[in-house]
Amino acid sequence: MVRRQTRSISGPIIYGSVAVALSTALLVGWIYVIVGNQELTQQWAASNVWLLVAGIASFTAIITVLVLFSVFLAREILEVRRQTTFVDSVTHELRSPLASLRLCLETLRRPELPAQQGERLYEMMRSDVERLTGFIDDILEATRLGHGGRGHAAVSIDLNRLVQRCIATVGRRHAVDQDMFHIHIPDHLSIVSDPTALEIVVKNLLDNAVKYSDPPADVSLTAALDGAHLRIEVADRGIGIPRRDLERVFDRFYRVDDEAVRTRRGTGLGLFVVNALVRGLGGRLNAHSDGPGTGTRMTIVLPVREGASERSA
């Protein structure tokens, strides 16, 4: 078995710090010697002041380059580490449903298989296919966003219908009862936006709320017009997010370093895609959590374009 070597981020930081310290010491020592040697200073004062200024500027530039290089190298090492974790996660995500599909197909070949069991296997296969489809869609969407984003076609959307479609998909994916979703949306609430992007956003947030909750999950979605904005909140009573990670959960490939998170499948792309799509729609996404075990609340604020309405039945 080939052991994968992981570069340490401390190396470039230490080397860069040492280089900056040596350069600074050399510059300070050089200035001290010249200023302390009065005769040399008098000889240079008339005609070679520009040389001192050029030397100081050169050393300053060198220090700046070293600092920028160290920061860039550290970021690249972190990115490689995140991508390595992503590849491992993708391998696991693909292997699990494919193995399940293979087992179901082999079982379906048995001539003595009861019809009821065959129906159950069919539902399992459909669930695995939907999971694979959603997973691949997230990867493709993240790739498109990473190469300049996507255009958004704005149409009037019935928010209740969109949310119900998302609930049906997430419910089938996780094999949970739809009664666990508590929806609070005024009747006939509509918004002018991109239906595909908004559906991906809502579906991913609901999927995360179920995935990162211990059964039985309790998920609520609330939406209402607030002046010139539509506010959508997805809340759960799941494992929560440490406060130090609330901003970083939107980074590509990032997953919270916690055992409760590692036991759940994921690639670190879901919230990256959601955040990018929300920003593309002109809105903002915020994560709220009081810490591990306290649940999570995701809040979307979207601008209301002409054509949005809220009418209570």
Helices and strands as residue ranges (DSSP letters): H 10-36, H 38-47, H 49-108, H 115-146, E 155-158, H 159-174, G 178-180, E 181-184, E 190-193, H 195-211, E 219-226, E 229-236, G 243-245, G 248-250, H 259-262, H 270-280, E 284-288, E 297-303
